[in-house]
Amino acid sequence: MARLLELELAQKRTVWKNTKARKKSLRSLAFLLVFIILAACLFGFFMAYTRMTEERQNRPAATSHR
């Protein structure tokens, strides 16, 4: 009886270990996805800022007629 309980517990431990490894990999994947999204947003803001700066420099100076 004790051996059967020990065998069942060993099987449950392997299931728990596999589940823990799967959750860890999913958590790592989620952090990677968030990092990629943040990096893409920062790159987009950088590109928008660069274009706005270029347009501001290329715009002819406004002269006021009085």
Backbone torsions as a table, in degrees:
resi	resn	phi	psi	omega
1	MET	NA	-43.0	-179.5
2	ALA	-65.3	-37.0	179.1
3	ARG	-66.7	-38.0	177.6
4	LEU	-64.6	-42.3	178.2
5	LEU	-65.0	-40.3	178.5
6	GLU	-64.7	-40.6	178.2
7	LEU	-65.3	-42.8	179.2
8	GLU	-64.1	-41.6	178.6
9	LEU	-65.2	-38.4	177.3
10	ALA	-63.8	-39.9	178.0
11	GLN	-65.6	-42.1	178.9
12	LYS	-64.4	-37.1	177.9
13	ARG	-61.6	-41.0	179.0
14	THR	-66.5	-37.4	177.2
15	VAL	-64.7	-44.1	179.4
16	TRP	-63.0	-39.5	179.6
17	LYS	-64.1	-43.2	178.7
18	ASN	-65.0	-40.9	179.4
19	THR	-64.3	-42.1	179.1
20	LYS	-62.7	-42.6	179.2
21	ALA	-64.3	-39.5	179.6
22	ARG	-65.8	-43.2	178.7
23	LYS	-64.0	-37.7	178.9
24	LYS	-64.8	-41.6	-179.9
25	SER	-69.5	-36.5	177.1
26	LEU	-66.3	-38.8	178.0
27	ARG	-64.5	-42.0	177.9
28	SER	-63.4	-41.2	178.4
29	LEU	-63.9	-39.2	178.6
30	ALA	-64.4	-43.9	178.0
31	PHE	-63.4	-39.1	177.8
32	LEU	-63.1	-42.2	179.2
33	LEU	-63.4	-43.4	178.5
34	VAL	-63.4	-41.0	178.4
35	PHE	-62.6	-42.6	179.7
36	ILE	-64.2	-41.2	179.5
37	ILE	-64.1	-44.8	179.1
38	LEU	-63.6	-41.5	178.6
39	ALA	-63.4	-40.4	178.9
40	ALA	-65.4	-39.8	178.1
41	CYS	-64.8	-44.5	178.2
42	LEU	-61.7	-40.9	177.7
43	PHE	-63.7	-41.7	178.5
44	GLY	-63.2	-43.7	177.7
45	PHE	-63.7	-38.8	178.1
46	PHE	-62.9	-44.4	179.8
47	MET	-64.7	-41.7	179.1
48	ALA	-64.1	-42.7	179.2
49	TYR	-63.2	-41.0	179.0
50	THR	-63.3	-43.3	179.9
51	ARG	-65.8	-41.5	-180.0
52	MET	-63.8	-38.9	178.4
53	THR	-65.4	-41.7	178.6
54	GLU	-63.9	-42.9	-179.9
55	GLU	-65.1	-37.7	179.2
56	ARG	-65.4	-38.0	-179.8
57	GLN	-74.3	-32.8	-177.4
58	ASN	-83.0	-14.6	-179.0
59	ARG	-70.1	133.9	178.6
60	PRO	-67.4	149.2	-178.4
61	ALA	-66.9	133.1	179.2
62	ALA	-79.7	131.2	177.8
63	THR	-111.0	140.5	-179.7
64	SER	-97.8	134.0	-179.8
65	HIS	-101.7	115.6	177.8
66	ARG	-121.4	NA	NA
